[in-house]
Amino acid sequence: MKKYLIAAVISLISISAVAESYKVLAIVNGRAISNLQLKQRVDIIMDSTAMPKTRENRLKVSKEAIEILINESIQAQEAKDKGVELKESELNAALADLEAKNGMRPGTFKSFVQGRGLSYQAALEQIRAGLIWKKTVSKFLRPSLKVSEREIKNKMKDLSKVPQKLIYGISEIIIPLDLGNKAASELFAKDIVKKARAGQSFAKLAKEHSAGRTGKKGGFVGYIPVEKVVEPLGSLIRGTAEGAVSDPKLIENAMYVIIKVDEIKKIGAKNDRNSVEESLMISKLERSSKRYIKELRQKAYIEKKYKSAEELL
């Protein structure tokens, strides 16, 4: 009996601790948005943008994220009221497309998200919210919008002047610098480069030796526009030919980075008539969607439970 009593007390203490940590930050038409939901969304935003995890940045992102969550709650309710539903097959197709665009193996999105210490459920809810709102907008706003022939011709003329850009499909191997024996770290990195250039699988070498997050998936980073890469990595990538492996580059006196340029693609805005028309329609849909959300917010009951932005942290 005593054991059961102790277990019951521990259980009550645990429930009390959870209750104290759980806070409702906002109520939108009777639906609550919690501090946990906000934290998970902020984590995703900061991770995806590689933003330094300072208190100042987290506060800034939190203020933006709470408004996003409020909008998504309103949008979800509007979609439900209009009978718009998202099929599981539509969600799965979107996930497969996301994996393909980021060079991920099919079915690995969940492990990728969780491997970065993020909530998979929160990531899934964010994707689902975007998809169902897109479906709602397409069904109820798109039919009323038109793209004129003049708009199409002007856009095609503008696009013809835009130069093509290069995107690089790259893989990496990260070798931490041993501060107690820098020479050994450099020799080790050079030995890996030698093996890769001699024909050994770069992906296998990455799995065996890379300390980076991409190591487990063979070092593949993805396809990136090189102009968005910070120096000196940008120069390292540009200086490496397609299919080649770079020399090891010491970064911030902390690690050696070895790059393999798997592929170089030339990309430019699609300027065929159908693509241009669709692009213009999407722009109009986005503007109409913003007005739609603004109107819905004005009609919605929104009660914010926090008095200052600091309470969002």
Sine and cosine of phi, psi and omega as CSV:
sin_phi,cos_phi,sin_psi,cos_psi,sin_omega,cos_omega
0.00,0.00,-0.64,0.77,-0.02,-1.00
-0.90,0.45,-0.63,0.77,0.00,-1.00
-0.89,0.46,-0.68,0.74,0.00,-1.00
-0.90,0.43,-0.61,0.79,0.00,-1.00
-0.91,0.42,-0.69,0.72,0.02,-1.00
-0.89,0.46,-0.68,0.73,0.01,-1.00
-0.88,0.47,-0.64,0.77,0.00,-1.00
-0.92,0.40,-0.65,0.76,0.01,-1.00
-0.90,0.43,-0.70,0.71,0.02,-1.00
-0.87,0.49,-0.66,0.75,0.00,-1.00
-0.88,0.47,-0.68,0.73,0.00,-1.00
-0.91,0.42,-0.62,0.78,0.03,-1.00
-0.90,0.44,-0.67,0.74,0.00,-1.00
-0.90,0.44,-0.70,0.72,0.02,-1.00
-0.89,0.47,-0.66,0.75,0.01,-1.00
-0.89,0.45,-0.64,0.76,-0.01,-1.00
-0.91,0.42,-0.66,0.75,0.03,-1.00
-0.90,0.43,-0.68,0.73,-0.01,-1.00
-0.88,0.47,-0.63,0.78,-0.01,-1.00
-0.93,0.36,-0.56,0.83,-0.04,-1.00
-0.99,0.15,-0.35,0.94,-0.01,-1.00
-1.00,0.08,0.80,-0.60,0.01,-1.00
-0.73,-0.69,0.62,-0.78,0.11,-0.99
-1.00,-0.01,0.86,-0.50,-0.04,-1.00
-1.00,-0.05,-0.50,0.87,-0.01,-1.00
-0.40,-0.91,0.47,-0.88,0.09,-1.00
-0.84,-0.54,0.81,-0.58,-0.05,-1.00
-0.86,-0.51,0.95,-0.30,-0.04,-1.00
0.77,0.63,0.67,0.74,0.05,-1.00
1.00,0.03,-0.07,1.00,0.00,-1.00
-0.97,-0.26,0.72,-0.70,-0.07,-1.00
-1.00,0.02,0.56,-0.83,0.17,-0.98
-0.89,-0.46,0.85,-0.53,-0.13,-0.99
-0.99,-0.12,0.24,-0.97,0.07,-1.00
-0.91,0.41,-0.48,0.88,0.04,-1.00
-0.92,0.38,-0.69,0.72,0.05,-1.00
-0.86,0.51,-0.69,0.73,0.00,-1.00
-0.90,0.43,-0.72,0.70,-0.01,-1.00
-0.85,0.52,-0.71,0.70,-0.02,-1.00
-0.90,0.44,-0.64,0.77,0.01,-1.00
-0.93,0.36,-0.67,0.75,0.03,-1.00
-0.88,0.47,-0.67,0.74,0.04,-1.00
-0.85,0.53,-0.68,0.73,-0.02,-1.00
-0.91,0.41,-0.71,0.70,-0.02,-1.00
-0.89,0.46,-0.72,0.69,-0.05,-1.00
-0.92,0.39,-0.58,0.81,0.01,-1.00
-0.94,0.33,-0.68,0.73,-0.06,-1.00
-0.94,0.34,-0.42,0.91,0.01,-1.00
-0.99,-0.17,0.02,1.00,-0.02,-1.00
0.81,0.59,0.57,0.82,-0.01,-1.00
-0.97,0.24,0.72,-0.70,0.06,-1.00
-0.81,0.58,0.71,-0.70,-0.12,-0.99
-1.00,0.07,0.91,0.42,0.06,-1.00
-1.00,-0.09,0.32,-0.95,0.03,-1.00
-0.88,0.48,-0.64,0.77,-0.02,-1.00
-0.88,0.47,-0.71,0.70,0.02,-1.00
-0.91,0.41,-0.66,0.76,-0.01,-1.00
-0.90,0.44,-0.61,0.79,0.03,-1.00
-0.90,0.43,-0.70,0.72,0.01,-1.00
-0.88,0.48,-0.73,0.69,-0.01,-1.00
-0.92,0.39,-0.59,0.81,0.00,-1.00
-0.88,0.48,-0.65,0.76,0.01,-1.00
-0.90,0.43,-0.59,0.80,0.03,-1.00
-0.97,0.25,-0.65,0.76,-0.09,-1.00
-0.93,0.38,-0.59,0.81,0.00,-1.00
-0.91,0.42,-0.58,0.81,0.04,-1.00
-0.94,0.35,-0.60,0.80,0.05,-1.00
-0.89,0.45,-0.70,0.71,0.00,-1.00
-0.91,0.43,-0.61,0.80,0.06,-1.00
-0.89,0.45,-0.72,0.69,0.03,-1.00
-0.87,0.49,-0.68,0.73,-0.03,-1.00
-0.90,0.43,-0.58,0.81,0.04,-1.00
-0.91,0.41,-0.68,0.73,0.04,-1.00
-0.90,0.43,-0.68,0.73,-0.01,-1.00
-0.90,0.44,-0.66,0.75,-0.01,-1.00
-0.89,0.45,-0.64,0.77,0.02,-1.00
-0.93,0.37,-0.63,0.78,0.03,-1.00
-0.91,0.42,-0.67,0.74,0.02,-1.00
-0.88,0.47,-0.68,0.74,0.01,-1.00
-0.90,0.44,-0.68,0.73,0.01,-1.00
-0.88,0.47,-0.53,0.85,-0.02,-1.00
-1.00,-0.05,0.09,1.00,0.08,-1.00
0.97,0.25,0.39,0.92,0.01,-1.00
-1.00,-0.02,0.81,-0.58,0.01,-1.00
-0.81,-0.59,0.47,-0.88,0.04,-1.00
-0.97,-0.25,0.85,-0.53,0.02,-1.00
-0.97,0.24,0.48,-0.88,0.03,-1.00
-0.88,0.48,-0.57,0.82,0.01,-1.00
-0.91,0.42,-0.55,0.84,0.02,-1.00
-0.94,0.34,-0.65,0.76,0.04,-1.00
-0.91,0.42,-0.70,0.71,0.00,-1.00
-0.89,0.45,-0.62,0.79,0.03,-1.00
-0.90,0.43,-0.63,0.77,0.02,-1.00
-0.92,0.40,-0.63,0.78,0.03,-1.00
-0.91,0.41,-0.66,0.75,0.02,-1.00
-0.90,0.45,-0.64,0.76,0.02,-1.00
-0.91,0.42,-0.65,0.76,0.02,-1.00
-0.89,0.45,-0.68,0.73,0.02,-1.00
-0.89,0.45,-0.69,0.73,-0.03,-1.00
-0.90,0.44,-0.68,0.73,-0.03,-1.00
-0.93,0.37,-0.40,0.92,-0.01,-1.00
-0.97,-0.24,0.24,0.97,0.06,-1.00
0.91,0.41,0.49,0.87,-0.01,-1.00
-0.99,-0.16,0.51,-0.86,0.07,-1.00
-0.93,0.36,0.56,-0.83,0.01,-1.00
-0.81,0.59,0.72,-0.69,0.06,-1.00
0.99,0.14,0.19,0.98,-0.06,-1.00
-0.97,-0.25,0.04,1.00,-0.05,-1.00
-0.87,0.50,-0.68,0.73,-0.02,-1.00
-0.87,0.49,-0.76,0.65,-0.02,-1.00
-0.92,0.40,-0.54,0.84,0.04,-1.00
-0.90,0.45,-0.74,0.67,-0.01,-1.00
-0.90,0.44,-0.75,0.66,-0.02,-1.00
-0.92,0.40,-0.53,0.85,0.03,-1.00
-0.91,0.41,-0.36,0.93,0.03,-1.00
-1.00,-0.08,0.14,0.99,0.04,-1.00
0.97,0.23,0.40,0.92,-0.04,-1.00
-0.95,-0.31,0.31,-0.95,0.02,-1.00
-0.99,0.15,0.87,-0.49,0.04,-1.00
-0.91,0.41,-0.63,0.78,-0.01,-1.00
-0.89,0.45,-0.65,0.76,0.02,-1.00
-0.91,0.40,-0.65,0.76,0.03,-1.00
-0.90,0.44,-0.65,0.76,0.00,-1.00
-0.91,0.41,-0.65,0.76,0.02,-1.00
-0.90,0.43,-0.60,0.80,0.04,-1.00
-0.90,0.43,-0.70,0.71,0.02,-1.00
-0.90,0.43,-0.71,0.71,-0.01,-1.00
-0.88,0.48,-0.67,0.75,0.00,-1.00
-0.88,0.48,-0.68,0.74,0.00,-1.00
-0.91,0.41,-0.66,0.75,-0.03,-1.00
-0.93,0.38,-0.69,0.73,-0.06,-1.00
-0.95,0.32,-0.52,0.86,0.05,-1.00
-0.95,0.30,-0.63,0.78,0.06,-1.00
-0.87,0.50,-0.64,0.77,0.01,-1.00
-0.92,0.39,-0.63,0.77,0.01,-1.00
-0.91,0.41,-0.73,0.69,0.00,-1.00
-0.88,0.47,-0.69,0.72,-0.01,-1.00
-0.89,0.46,-0.60,0.80,-0.06,-1.00
-0.98,0.22,-0.61,0.79,-0.14,-0.99
-0.95,-0.31,-0.31,0.95,0.01,-1.00
-0.96,-0.29,-0.63,0.78,-0.10,-1.00
-0.83,0.55,-0.68,0.73,-0.05,-1.00
-0.85,0.53,-0.42,0.91,-0.05,-1.00
-1.00,-0.01,-0.07,1.00,-0.06,-1.00
-0.98,-0.22,0.60,-0.80,0.01,-1.00
-0.75,-0.67,0.53,-0.85,0.10,-1.00
-0.91,-0.41,0.84,-0.55,-0.07,-1.00
-0.99,0.15,0.34,-0.94,0.03,-1.00
-0.89,0.46,-0.60,0.80,0.02,-1.00
-0.90,0.44,-0.66,0.75,0.02,-1.00
-0.88,0.48,-0.66,0.75,0.00,-1.00
-0.90,0.43,-0.73,0.69,-0.02,-1.00
-0.89,0.45,-0.68,0.74,0.01,-1.00
-0.90,0.44,-0.65,0.76,-0.01,-1.00
-0.92,0.39,-0.66,0.75,0.01,-1.00
-0.90,0.44,-0.59,0.81,0.04,-1.00
-0.91,0.42,-0.68,0.74,0.01,-1.00
-0.91,0.42,-0.67,0.74,-0.04,-1.00
-0.92,0.39,-0.49,0.87,0.00,-1.00
-0.91,0.41,-0.29,0.96,-0.01,-1.00
-1.00,-0.07,-0.14,0.99,-0.07,-1.00
-1.00,0.07,0.85,-0.53,0.01,-1.00
-0.95,0.33,0.44,-0.90,0.05,-1.00
-0.95,0.30,0.48,-0.88,0.03,-1.00
-0.93,-0.37,0.37,-0.93,0.04,-1.00
-0.97,-0.23,0.70,-0.72,0.17,-0.99
-0.86,-0.51,0.61,-0.79,-0.09,-1.00
-0.93,-0.37,0.79,-0.61,0.18,-0.98
-1.00,0.02,0.92,-0.40,-0.12,-0.99
-0.81,-0.59,0.44,-0.90,0.14,-0.99
-0.83,-0.56,0.37,-0.93,-0.08,-1.00
-0.65,-0.76,0.42,-0.91,0.20,-0.98
-0.76,-0.65,0.80,-0.60,-0.03,-1.00
-0.95,-0.32,0.85,-0.53,0.03,-1.00
-0.90,-0.44,0.93,-0.36,0.01,-1.00
-0.88,0.47,0.59,-0.81,0.02,-1.00
-0.99,0.13,0.82,-0.57,0.08,-1.00
-0.99,0.11,0.97,-0.24,-0.08,-1.00
-0.89,0.46,-0.40,0.92,0.01,-1.00
-0.99,0.13,-0.28,0.96,0.00,-1.00
-0.46,-0.89,0.95,0.31,-0.07,-1.00
-0.88,0.48,-0.61,0.79,-0.03,-1.00
-0.88,0.47,-0.64,0.77,0.00,-1.00
-0.91,0.41,-0.63,0.78,0.02,-1.00
-0.90,0.44,-0.67,0.75,0.00,-1.00
-0.91,0.42,-0.69,0.72,0.01,-1.00
-0.89,0.45,-0.63,0.78,0.01,-1.00
-0.90,0.44,-0.70,0.72,0.01,-1.00
-0.90,0.44,-0.68,0.74,0.01,-1.00
-0.91,0.42,-0.55,0.83,0.02,-1.00
-0.92,0.39,-0.60,0.80,0.04,-1.00
-0.91,0.42,-0.68,0.73,0.04,-1.00
-0.86,0.51,-0.69,0.73,0.00,-1.00
-0.87,0.50,-0.69,0.73,-0.01,-1.00
-0.92,0.40,-0.67,0.75,-0.01,-1.00
-0.91,0.42,-0.67,0.74,0.00,-1.00
-0.94,0.34,-0.37,0.93,0.02,-1.00
-0.99,0.12,-0.08,1.00,0.08,-1.00
0.90,-0.44,-0.08,1.00,0.04,-1.00
-0.93,0.37,0.52,-0.86,-0.04,-1.00
-0.89,0.46,0.85,-0.53,0.03,-1.00
-0.90,0.44,-0.64,0.77,0.00,-1.00
-0.88,0.48,-0.66,0.75,0.00,-1.00
-0.92,0.38,-0.65,0.76,0.04,-1.00
-0.90,0.45,-0.62,0.79,0.02,-1.00
-0.91,0.42,-0.69,0.72,0.00,-1.00
-0.89,0.46,-0.57,0.82,-0.06,-1.00
-0.99,0.14,-0.55,0.83,-0.19,-0.98
-0.83,-0.55,-0.36,0.93,-0.12,-0.99
-0.96,0.29,0.70,-0.71,0.04,-1.00
-1.00,-0.07,-0.02,1.00,-0.01,-1.00
-0.98,0.20,0.23,-0.97,0.00,-1.00
-0.90,0.43,-0.42,0.91,-0.04,-1.00
-0.99,0.12,-0.12,0.99,-0.08,-1.00
-0.83,0.56,-0.67,0.74,-0.06,-1.00
-0.91,0.42,-0.41,0.91,0.02,-1.00
-0.96,-0.27,0.48,0.88,0.08,-1.00
0.99,0.15,0.28,0.96,0.07,-1.00
0.99,0.13,-0.02,1.00,-0.08,-1.00
-0.94,0.35,0.83,-0.56,-0.02,-1.00
-1.00,-0.02,-0.68,0.73,-0.04,-1.00
0.75,-0.66,-0.18,-0.98,0.03,-1.00
-0.98,-0.18,0.83,-0.55,-0.08,-1.00
-0.70,-0.72,0.58,-0.82,0.14,-0.99
-0.96,0.26,0.86,-0.50,-0.18,-0.98
-0.90,0.45,-0.42,0.91,-0.01,-1.00
-0.92,0.38,-0.26,0.97,0.02,-1.00
-1.00,-0.03,-0.04,1.00,-0.02,-1.00
-1.00,0.03,0.74,-0.67,-0.02,-1.00
-0.93,0.36,0.46,-0.89,0.06,-1.00
-0.98,0.19,0.50,-0.87,0.11,0.99
-1.00,0.02,0.11,0.99,-0.04,-1.00
-0.91,0.41,-0.56,0.83,0.01,-1.00
-0.86,0.51,-0.72,0.70,0.01,-1.00
-0.92,0.40,-0.59,0.81,0.01,-1.00
-0.89,0.45,-0.67,0.74,0.00,-1.00
-0.93,0.37,-0.74,0.68,-0.02,-1.00
-0.88,0.47,-0.50,0.87,-0.03,-1.00
-1.00,0.08,0.05,1.00,-0.01,-1.00
-0.94,-0.34,0.81,-0.58,-0.05,-1.00
-0.94,0.33,0.36,-0.93,0.04,-1.00
-0.87,0.50,0.79,-0.61,-0.01,-1.00
1.00,0.05,-0.12,0.99,-0.07,-1.00
-0.99,-0.10,0.25,-0.97,0.03,-1.00
-0.91,-0.41,0.73,-0.68,-0.05,-1.00
-0.97,0.23,0.25,-0.97,0.22,-0.98
-0.94,0.35,0.40,-0.92,0.07,-1.00
-0.93,0.38,0.69,-0.73,-0.02,-1.00
-0.89,-0.46,0.83,-0.56,0.03,-1.00
-0.98,0.22,0.84,-0.55,-0.04,-1.00
-0.91,-0.41,0.84,-0.54,0.09,-1.00
0.79,0.62,0.52,0.86,0.02,-1.00
0.78,0.63,0.57,0.82,-0.06,-1.00
-0.76,-0.65,-0.49,0.87,-0.08,-1.00
-0.38,-0.93,0.42,-0.91,0.16,-0.99
-0.99,-0.15,0.73,-0.68,0.04,-1.00
-0.91,-0.40,0.78,-0.63,0.06,-1.00
-0.90,-0.44,0.80,-0.60,-0.06,-1.00
-0.92,-0.39,0.66,-0.75,0.22,-0.98
-0.89,-0.46,0.81,-0.59,0.06,-1.00
-1.00,0.00,0.98,-0.21,-0.06,-1.00
-0.95,0.30,-0.61,0.79,-0.07,-1.00
-0.32,-0.95,0.54,-0.84,0.09,-1.00
-0.85,-0.53,0.82,-0.58,0.00,-1.00
-0.88,-0.47,0.60,-0.80,0.14,-0.99
-0.99,-0.11,0.79,-0.61,0.01,-1.00
-0.79,-0.61,0.48,-0.88,0.06,-1.00
-0.43,-0.90,0.26,-0.97,0.01,-1.00
-0.91,0.42,0.69,-0.72,0.03,-1.00
-0.93,0.37,0.82,-0.58,-0.07,-1.00
-0.88,-0.47,0.33,0.94,0.14,-0.99
-0.97,0.22,0.38,-0.92,-0.16,-0.99
-0.84,0.54,-0.72,0.70,-0.05,-1.00
-0.90,0.44,-0.66,0.75,0.01,-1.00
-0.91,0.41,-0.66,0.75,0.01,-1.00
-0.91,0.42,-0.69,0.73,0.01,-1.00
-0.88,0.48,-0.68,0.73,0.01,-1.00
-0.91,0.41,-0.64,0.77,0.02,-1.00
-0.88,0.48,-0.68,0.73,0.03,-1.00
-0.92,0.40,-0.61,0.79,0.03,-1.00
-0.91,0.42,-0.66,0.76,0.02,-1.00
-0.89,0.46,-0.65,0.76,0.04,-1.00
-0.88,0.47,-0.67,0.74,0.02,-1.00
-0.92,0.39,-0.62,0.78,0.04,-1.00
-0.89,0.46,-0.66,0.75,0.00,-1.00
-0.89,0.45,-0.67,0.74,0.02,-1.00
-0.92,0.40,-0.67,0.74,0.02,-1.00
-0.91,0.41,-0.60,0.80,0.01,-1.00
-0.90,0.44,-0.66,0.75,0.02,-1.00
-0.88,0.47,-0.66,0.75,0.03,-1.00
-0.92,0.40,-0.63,0.78,0.01,-1.00
-0.87,0.49,-0.74,0.67,0.00,-1.00
-0.89,0.46,-0.66,0.75,0.00,-1.00
-0.87,0.50,-0.67,0.74,0.03,-1.00
-0.91,0.42,-0.67,0.74,0.00,-1.00
-0.90,0.43,-0.62,0.78,0.03,-1.00
-0.90,0.44,-0.61,0.79,-0.01,-1.00
-0.91,0.41,-0.51,0.86,0.00,-1.00
-1.00,0.04,-0.35,0.94,-0.11,-0.99
-0.97,0.23,0.41,-0.91,0.15,-0.99
-1.00,-0.07,0.93,-0.36,-0.02,-1.00
-0.85,-0.53,0.89,-0.46,0.03,-1.00
-0.89,-0.46,0.91,-0.41,0.04,-1.00
-1.00,-0.02,0.83,-0.56,-0.09,-1.00
-1.00,0.04,-0.11,0.99,-0.01,-1.00
-0.97,-0.23,0.56,-0.83,-0.04,-1.00
-0.99,-0.12,-0.44,0.90,0.02,-1.00
-0.65,-0.76,0.34,-0.94,-0.01,-1.00
-0.89,0.46,-0.48,0.88,0.00,-1.00
-0.86,0.51,-0.49,0.87,-0.02,-1.00
-0.95,0.31,-0.18,0.98,0.02,-1.00
-0.98,0.19,-0.32,0.95,-0.04,-1.00
-0.99,0.17,0.00,0.00,0.00,0.00
